């Protein structure tokens, strides 16, 4: 086995082991209030969980070292309207602000800043999906998403949300990242013209798909992120 083959093999083994660890960390986190989540549990939920997936090889990187390239070409996709994701983002903000060490007044101020994130006024009408550079990546989001020159209509034609029955939802809104390394957010209607939900009875998965032109890299193919609704179910309800 050559060096590159050995690296890929080692990465596959490491990925499988990490998936088991990540699943345990997320399961442990969901048994307690989000305010008690550790940094590790929070990061796992936001990168490798029933509501988040991180995949390499999707964005251009000028670096040629195989190991570095894997990290620097990663993208993380999150089902951002899911309450566990919003709670994890709020907890991440708390950890950055040293919330656990603050007095009651300072905690109240931090809670006020996180209020809209947690309540998510858009989530009643829309499924929200976000895309960010993967953890540890030194690459930015593709210019297709981060540049203000890309028309909304063009983005709408190249990003899709559907279930396993091929029922689709149209992109209705798009929030551009505040910086090239930030978070882009896509908003899709929850209901179709007949009032049916995308994750109704009989649905097993939801799929977010990106056309290759989104990533502007010849190595990227039509990219689909599939999420298992059974794993996203909490107390009998799909969290999305």
Steps between C-alpha positions, in 0.01 A plus 500: 500500500645839401519802732177658376314170526627452854387851595152441358474163677607654831250780454217252441588311817527825697168625360321180602640519852413868529143429387452258789645748748293783355179300527567429866583864571181626334283242675651604833441869428132452418432354845563836669419871454710668231638741761690202644653380173877480490702660222565156353132403501407834342759473226400143421135592465593780260732293281408131517154416628149415377472871403849575366741342254856594409646380170843555336589569139233762428684832482811608319827495690835622374685261730629175359584300812239215510436526874465878500283490190243278671455751782509811284242376250233407756151643518253465789127493427256549790125478530499838667129523579525185717481598866808293602709693246370836620567398859851390407569834330368681807715284725803569281438872551472442874829313511676776305360754747602287805133486594547243777736735686281812468275655762121504463490844335759410237324170428177689441676720243640195320159329508344808338753485216413133439123549521430544128730210412310268733149624420569522124203697369558362148493136611121482520472547123835384367749216518842663541818331377846651543840437344836600649866406452578188701664520842872567462468598134710790376288539186202732453153423373475485120470842337169383348350526851709771664512752215232764482519474121317167486131563436247331729329342199825324404543367853136386502560295186799317649403415859218253573318346796294184460391184680543136399167512312649771272270767642689827476495840665605815322762736637318811621770701675877502525724666758850562371794443736628808683851401395643254244567257786156552654164324485263502203137418582231366265129523583247258347122501544379245753168440326408445137203664327268241659632555852703178516824483697819368340560272800147365527390138552687254283808717451829341601768751398554860397767583245677830435663505156748740343583520131879479433506862383432604861851383592668615177747212513538224245557240773157561651208299363126547558507503876220359714478502878245247621354518852315215669171621653491214750829619651364855511192406700472619861202410715308383195559817296749558218729784604542707185 
